[in-house]
Amino acid sequence: MVSAAVLTVSDTAFANHSLDNSGPTAADFLNGRGYQVLHTEIVPDDTQLIRQAIVAWVNDSPRPIDLIVTTGGTGFGTRDVTPEAVSPLIERHAPGLVHLILSSSLKHTPLASLSRPVVGTIGTTLVVTLPGSTKAVKENLEALSSDGVLDHALDLIKGGTGSGVHDPSSRQVWDTSRGDPQSNIHHCHHHRHHTHEHQAPKQRAVLSQDPLLPGEPINRPIVTARHRSSPYEIVSLEHAIASILHQVRPLPHTLEKVSPTLRGHVLAEDVFASSDVPFTSTTNVDGYALRSIDPPGVYKVLTTNLTKPLPQGAVFRVNTGGPVPPGADAVIMVEDTVVKSTHKDEKGGDLEEAEIETLVQIPRGENIRFPGSDVKAGDLVFSKHTILDGLGGDIGTMAFIGKKEVHVTRKPVVAILSTGNEIVDLHGAQKTSSDSWGGVWDTNRPSLQAALEGLGYRVVDLGIVHDNVQDHVAKIQEGLDTADLILTTGGTSMGPGDLLKPVIEHNLQGTIHFGRVKMKPGKPTAFATIPKMKDPQGGHTPIFALPGNPASALVTFYLFVLPALRRLGGWKPDSCQLPRIRVRVQDKMRLDPRPEFHRVVLRIGDDGTIEAHSTGGQRSSRVPSFTGANGLVALPAKTEEGPQEILPGSFASAVVIGEIRG
């Protein structure tokens, strides 16, 4: 049986699913033809979301999808972007099927000439884009199904001969687990193994070029095979962050001992007090426990533990936090007493107080913490999802209530690596003499490791990877085996040795969710997920391919990687990004056609306003622009009608990446 999926593309239907008529029309038609519609979904008219839905069905569906039908967004409206979304995914276009759709529609209305359908294959999946009109959907599907055209196409895509479709008396039913028509399994199996005429294409929807020529034995990139323009749509910063938070899921829970290492963990349970705190009456000052009815006067000082009520004419000496004896209901401070007599040693020296005089009368309860006055048994002390900070109070409170172990979301382990033949390890092989080029010091690994460990994350250092496919695959695989997130730098642009995106897609069956971002610095940033082959739950490991320029790497780390790490660690999506504050700019900042993040030092001004001082030249390779930087001023994109620069004294928004000092 043919498996199918239907995607409705419509802003209106996405806002109100009950308004979707074209999607159900397509699903009913396909089910009526004997196909099995396994998935239906509605997305807005958004290029990236359309692609993500299709790629997810092609790559991640538990059962292979033979046919994907989209409805809507194929016209000339300003929001009609389905052709632009689907075309880059298509590996083999089917212009004949497009002609069949258009010619059939033109028989009904000349307005069909305004439709822009796209038909073709992604791996072994046929994708057909149809208009949003229910009438057009039905007419187009009837045209594709006439004379067995659609069945014949699906048969050929799966590697069959299509002979059963040519013979009307013999209709084949597909077994998608094998890719063979059940009515002729033996014949098709023999055919696929003894001829290359209908060899099935790859089962991945990829955009990057294959880094190696067919049969290339030495795992090196082929310069002539690279793209001359990026196949990845450039997405907005907001879209990129939304994609990250949508794809990344919190790690499993773990039981941890209460200790300083809990810093930054997120609670996976509500924490209740198991007993009253304090358990018994205690004092919060140094002094003497007494009865509140005792007037000022001279009293005998007792120091040994009392099990019976405090006798008349006596007080009990206590220290801060110590228990108050039975019968006492107040504590007088040392400052409100004087010594009247002392116990002496053999030589007549003072040993300790024998009697004191109280100078004031103390009201009941003064300076006493009664049982449960701080926390009562059963009180909710921490709510689930609380982020345990590193300022001491949260861990101290856990100890205060006697909590020894607690369930938390596991913090992610991060694997980092740098790429490029030109990169030299700072503590490894030395550069050559200054009069010849010997490479550049690897700045990214040390800076990113410092940032990660400063935030409390454990780091696995994978070192430097040279520009060949084999090394890339081996190192990334090591990261998949040892870490929860992989962080790479370099190899994301258009050079022949920029292999990260091709390796992720071609060699590791990963999905790149975005490959370029409209921002400065950091345009070639890529975010992908790679399947965990050994995970029975079918999980994925996120991987970030950051630009190689050091300033770009750090900017994109704080904007993209840190939110992903927080989400992995159980932070709620709306709290994963770093905070933004209003600042007063102190230096002129030129605007760029892309939104830019200008490195600054944030200080508290004399009037209490947060001032943003530029760190100087903002070239993406200039690491000193991050020296002392604790903020990133978010500059808007330059427009023809708008200002060309931000002047001193202007206010702007800034991302806070470090402590703000006076």
N, C-alpha and C positions, 0 to 999 in steps of 0.2 A: 504494500500500500504506500502511495506517495505521501510523504509528510510535508506539511505546509505551515507557513506563518503569515499573518496579515498585520501590516503596520498602517495605521491611520495617521496621516500628517495633517494637523489642523489646530490652529490656535484656539478656535471656538470649541471644538470637540474636546481638546485637552482641558479647557476650563470647565466644561460640563459634558461628561461622558455620555449622558443620555441623548445628546444631540448628534452622536455619531451614527450615521445611516450607511455610509459607504463601506466601512469596515465589516459590519455584519452582513451586508449584501455579498461582499466577496467571500466571506467565510461560508455563508450558506451555499453559494454556488459551488465552491470547491468541495464541500462536504457532500453535496448532491451528486458530484461527479465521481464519488468514491474515494476522494483524497481524505487525509486526516489532518485537520487543522490543529496543530499542537499549541500554537502560541498566537495571541492577539495582543496588541499594545497600541496606545495612543500617545503621540508626542506632538509638541508644538512645531511650528514652522521654523526650525532651528537646525542648521546644517550639522553641527556636531552631535546633537541628540539623535538625529536621524541615523547618522553613521554608527553611533554607539549601539543603537538597538539592532541594526542589521549585523554588525560585526559580532555582537554577543550571540545572536542566533547561529551565525555561521560557525563560530569558534567554540562556544561553550554549551550549546544545547546538549542535554544527555543523549538525545537521539538525533542523528544527522537530519538536517532540514534540506529537503529536495527543492522546494519552491518557496520563495518569498514574494508576496504581492504587497505593494504599497498603494495607498489611495490618497490623492490630494497633493497639492503643491507643484503641479507640473505645468502650470500656465505661465502667463507673463506678469502676474501681479508682483508687487514689490516684495511680498513675503513668500512667493513661490520659489523655493530653493531645493526641492527634492532632486531635480536633475543634477544640480551642483554638488549635492551631498553624496549621491549614489555613483556618479560617473567615475570619480577617482578610485572607487573600490572595485570596479568591474575589471576583470582580467581578460575576458573575451567578449567583445560587444556583439550583439545580434541585430544588425541593421535590417535584416529580412523580417524579423518579428516586429520591429518598430514600424516598418512599412505596412505590414498586415494590420496592425492596430490603427494606424492613421487612415489607410484606405477604407477600412470598414467603417470608421467613425464618420468619414467624409460623406458616406452614403446617407447618413442621417442628418448632418448639419455642417455647413461650411465653417462654423465656429471651431470645429475640430482642428482646423489648421493652426489654431493658436496653442495647441497642446504640444508639449515637449517631452514625449515619453523616452525612457531609457530602458533597454533590455540587455541583459548579458549574464555572464556567469562569474561567480566568486568561488573558486575551487570547484566543487561538484554541486553547487547550489545555483539555481536559476533565479534571477531577480527581475521582476517585472514592475514597472511604475505606471500606475493608472491615474486618471483624473479623479477629482473628489465627488463628481456627480454620480449618484446611484445608478442612473440610467446609463451613463457612459461606462461605469464599471461592469455592468451586466453585458452590455454590447461588446465591449472589448474582450471579456473572458469568453463569450460565446464565439467570437471570431478566432481567438487563439485555440479553442477546443475543437473547432470545426475540422472534420476529416482527420482527427487524431494528431494535429500538428503539435499541440502541447505535450501529449504523451510521447510522441516521437522524439521531441527535443530532450525531454527528461531521460528517455532511454539512452540516447547517444551520450549525454553528459555523464551518465553513470558508467559508460564504457561498453554499453550493449551495441548491437547491430541495428536495432530498430526494425528488424524483420517482422516482428509480431504486429507492429503498428501498420506496416504496409498491407498486412493480411487482415481485413476487417473481421474475419471469422475467428481470429485468435487474439483477443485482448489480454495483455500481460498485466499482472498485479505485482507491484514492486515490493521486495523485501529490503528495506533500507538498512538493515543491519549488515547486509552483504553487498548491496549495490547491484543485485542480479534480479532480473525478472523471474518470478517463481515458475512461470510456465515453461522456461527454457534454461534452467539453472546450469545444467551440464554443458550446454552449447556455449553459453556466455563465459563460463569459467574457462573452458578450453580456448575460447577466442582471446581472452585477455592475456593468457599466458603464452600464446604462440604468435602474437602479432602486436605491433606497436601502433596499429592504425587508430585505435580509440583509447589511448592511454589517458587515464583520469588525471586531471590537474591536481595541484596541491590543495589541501583542505584548510588553507588559512587565507584570511583576507588581509593582505599586506600592501603597504604603500611604498616601502623602501626598495631600492634596487638590490638584486642579488649581488653580494660583494665579490663573488668568484665567477669566472666563466665556466661553462659546462665542462666537467672533467678536469678542471684546474687542480693539480696535485699539491701545490705548495702553500696553500692557505695565505695567499697575499692578495690585497685588493687590486682590482683592475681599474686603472684610471679611466679608460674609455667607457666603462659601464656606469659611471656615476651620473646622477641627475644633473641637469644644467639649471634647473629651478626646483625648489623644494616641493615635494608632493603633499606636504602637510599644510592644511589650512591654518592660518594664523588666527589664534583665538584671543579673546580679551583676558585680562587678569582675573576678572570675576568668574568668567567661564572656566578658566583653568582651576581655580580653587574649588569651585563647585564640583568639577569632575573628580578632583582628588578626594574630597570628602564623601562623594557618592561611591567611589570604588573601594576606599579603605575601610576596613571593619575592625573593631576592637579585638585584641588577642584574648585567649582564654583566661579564666580566673586562676589564681594560685593562692595558697595559704602561706603567709609570710610571718616571721617573728617581728614583733614590734621593736624596732631599732631605728637608728638614724638613716639606715639604707632605704626606709620607706618614703623618703623625700620624693615628691613628684608622682607617687602612685595614686591611683584612683580607687576608692573603696568600692568593692563589689557586694557589700552587705550594709545593712543598717547596724550601727553599733549601739548597744544598750548597756547601761550600768548594771552590773550583776549584784551590787550591794550598795548600801548607803556609803556616801563619802562626806565627812569622815564616818567611820564605823561606830565610833564612840565620841563623847565630848572631848574636845581638845582646845588648847589655848593658841591664840595667834600673836601673843607677846611673851616676853620674858617677865616673870613676876611671881605672884603668890595667889593661889586659889583660896577663896574664902566664901563665907555665906554673905549674901547681899544685905542681910539684916544686921550684920556685925558693924557697930559704929567705929569711928576712928579710935585707936588705942594701941596698947602693947599686946603682941601675940607671940606665942611660942612657934618656932619654925620647925615643921616636919619635912623630912626629905625622903624617907623610905616609902615604898609603894603601899598604898592603903587599900584594903579590901572591905573595910567597914567605913561607915560615914565619918566625915571629918569631925573630930571632937570639938566641943566648945573651947574657946580660948586659944585656938591654934589656927595656923595657916599652913598651906602646903606649897613648897617652892616648885615652880614649873618653868620649863623652857619652851620657846616657841615650837608649836606642833606637838607638844607632849600632852598626855591624857590628863583630864581633870578628875580628881577623886570623887567618890560618891559623897553626896551631901553638899558639895560646893557648887554654886551657881553663878559665880563671877570671878574675875581675875583682876587684881590690882597690879599696875605696872611698877617696876622697880623704882622708877622716877618719883612715885608718890609714896615712898617709904623711906625710913631711916633705920640704921642698925642701932639697937639698944644694948645688946650683949652678944658675946661670941663664945664659942667653945675654944679652949686653950690646949696647946700641946704641952709636953713635959717641961719645956723651957719657958712656958708662959706666952708663947706666940699664938696669934689668932689662927684658928683653923677654919671655921665657918660660922655662919650666923646661928645664934641660939634664940634670939628674940629680935623682932622688928616692931616698929611703930608705924601704923598706917595713918596717913595724914588726911585722907578723904574717905567718904563712904561711897561704895561702888554699887550702881544699880544692877539688878538681876540681868544676866546674859552679857554683861560687858566683857569684851575681849574673849568670848567663848564661841567656838564653832560647834554647834550642837549636831548630833547624828543626822545625816542626810541634809544638812543645811547647804552644802555645796552641790551634791548630786544625790538624788534618791534612787534606790533600787528600781530598775525598770525604766528610768528616764532615757529618752533618745539623746545620745551624746553626739553622734555623727550620722548623717543621712547617707544612704547609698549614693554613689557618684561624686562624693566629696573629694576634692583634690587635696592631698596632704602636702602642705607647703614645707619649705625647708627653713622656716624662721624659728622653729623650735616649739611653738605653741601646740601644734597638732600632735606631734609625737609625745610631747610632755603630757598632754591630756590623756592620751592612750595609757601611758604609764600611771597617771593619776588615778584612773578608775580601775587599774589592775588588769588591763587587757594585754594578754601576752602574745596572742596571735590574731591575725585578721585576714579575711579574704579580700584580695585586691586584683585588679586587672594587671596582667603581667606587662612590665615595661619592655618595649622593643629593644632588641640588640641590632646595631647598625654595622653593616659591612661597608667599608669605603675603599675606593681604588682610584688611581689616576691613570689616564691613558695617553699614549703618544711616544714615539721614538725619540723625541727631542727632550723628554723630561728626565731630569737627573735627581736621584735621591740625595737629600742634604747630607746624610751620614753614610752614603754608599760610595760609589765610584766618584772620583773628583773630576771637576771640569778641567778642560785643557787650559793652557796659558791664555792670558787675556788677549793676545794678538790673533787668536783663531777661535772659531765658533765651536763650543763644546756642549751646547744644550742649555736648558734653563732649569734652575732649581725648582723642584716640586714644592710649590707653595700651598696648594690646595689641601693635600692630606693633613699637614700639620695644623693649618688654620681650622679646617672643619672638625678635626679630632678635638682640638681645644674647645671649640664651641659645643660640640656634643657632650664631652665629658664635663664641661662646666655646667651643662643643663642636667647632668645626672644620668646620661645614657652610656651603656657599655659599648665599646667600639671594637670591631674586628678589622685589623689593618691588612688589606689584601695586596698592598704595594702598588707597583707601577706595571701596567700592561702595555706591551708593545703592539704596534699596528699590524697584527695578523689575526685572522679569525680564530685559529686554534687557541691562542692564549686568551683571547676575549671569552670564548666559550668556557674554558677551564676555570678562569678566575670568577666569572659570574656564577658558574655552577657551584664553586666553593662558597660563594656568598649565599646562594640559595640553601645550602646545607647547614650553614652556621648562623644565619642572621634572619631577622624578620623584615628588614628593609635594606635595600642595596643603594648606595650613593656613589655615583661615578662622576668624574669631571673630565671634560675634553671629549673629542670624538663625536660632537653633535652637529657640526656644521656641514659644509659641502666638499671638504677635501676627500681625496681618494682613500685616505687612511682613516676617515671618520666612520667607524664601523659599528658603533653602539646600536643605532637604530636597526640596521640590517641584521645584525647578530640576534637582537631581541626578537625580531619578527621571523627571520628565516631559520635560525638555528635553535632557538629556545621556545618557539611557538607562543611567544608573548604577544600582547595586544598593546599598541601604542595609542593612548587615549588623547594625547595632544603632542605635537612635535615642534610647535613654534608658538610663542606668546608675544602679543603686541605690547612690548615694554622695553625700557632701556634702563640698565643693561639687562641681558638675559634672554634675548629674542630666541635663540635656538634651544631653549630648555625643553626637555622631553620628559613625559611621565608615562610609564607603562606598568603593566602587571604581567607576571610570568606564572604559569600554572605550577603548583607544587605536585610533581609527578607521584610522590610517595604519600600524599595526603588523601586518605579515603574520603574526606569531606569535600574534596575538589577545591581547596583553597588556592589563593594566588598570593605571590609575594610582590609588593610594590617596588619599583626601581625608578630612581630619578637619574636622568642623564643631564647633568648641569654643564654649562659652558666651561671651557678651560681657562678663560681669563679669571684671575683670582677674585677681583672685585665682583664680577658677575656671579661667580660661584657662591660667594657669601650672601649677596643680596637675594638670590633665588633660594638659598638655603633657608633664610629667615621667612621668606614669603610663602614657599611651597613645601619644603621638606619638614620644617618644624610643625606646621599644622597636621601633616600626615602622621608624624611621630606621636603627637598628642592624641590623635584619633585612634591610632593603634593601641595606645595606653589607656583608652577608655574615656577620654575627654568627650563631652558633648559637642556636636558639630558647631554649635553657635559660639563656643568658647575656645576653639582651636587656634584661631589667628591671634597674632600679637596685637596689643591695644594700640589705638591711634589717638593722638591728642592734638589740640590746636596750639600752634607755635607761632612766634613772631620771627620772621626771617631776618637775619642780620647782614646778609650779603646778596648781591645781585645774582640771580640764577636764570640762565637762558633756558627757554623752552624748546622741546624737540617735537617732531610730528608724532612720536610715540610717547605715552605716559612714562615719566622717568622717576627714578628713586635716587635722590641726591643725598650722599652721605654727609651727616652733620654731627656736631657735638651739641647735645641739648644741655642747657644750663638754666638754673633758676635766676631770673633777673632781679634787680633791686626792688622792682615793684611787684614781684611775685609771678610775673609772666614767664612762661617757658620760652627761652630764646634758642634759635637754631643757628649755629655758626658753621658755615661750610668748611669742609676739610680740604678744600682746594680743588685742583684738577680732578675731574671725574672720569677720566679714561678708564675703560673696563679692566685694563691690565695693570692699573696703578694701585698696588696694594696699600701704599701709605695713605690713600684716601679713606681707609678704614681705621687708621691709627687713632685711637681715642673715640671713634664714632660710637654713639649709643642711640642713634636715630636715623631714619630715612625719610626725608621730606618727599611726600608724594606730589610731584609736579604734574599738572594736567597736560594733555597733548596740545601742541600749538595748532591754531587754526588761522586761516587767512583773515578772518574778521576780528579775532581776539588778540590779546597782548602777545608780544614776542618774548617777554621775560618777566620774572617776578622781581620786584624792587625791594630793597631793604625797608623794613618797617611793615611789609605786607604780612598778612596772616595766611597760614597754610596748614594742611594736615600732615602729621608725621607719625610713622610707625616707630614705636619704642622698642629697641632691641637690647637695651642695657640700663643700668641704674642712672638716674638723673641726679646730678650733684649741684650744690650751690656754687 
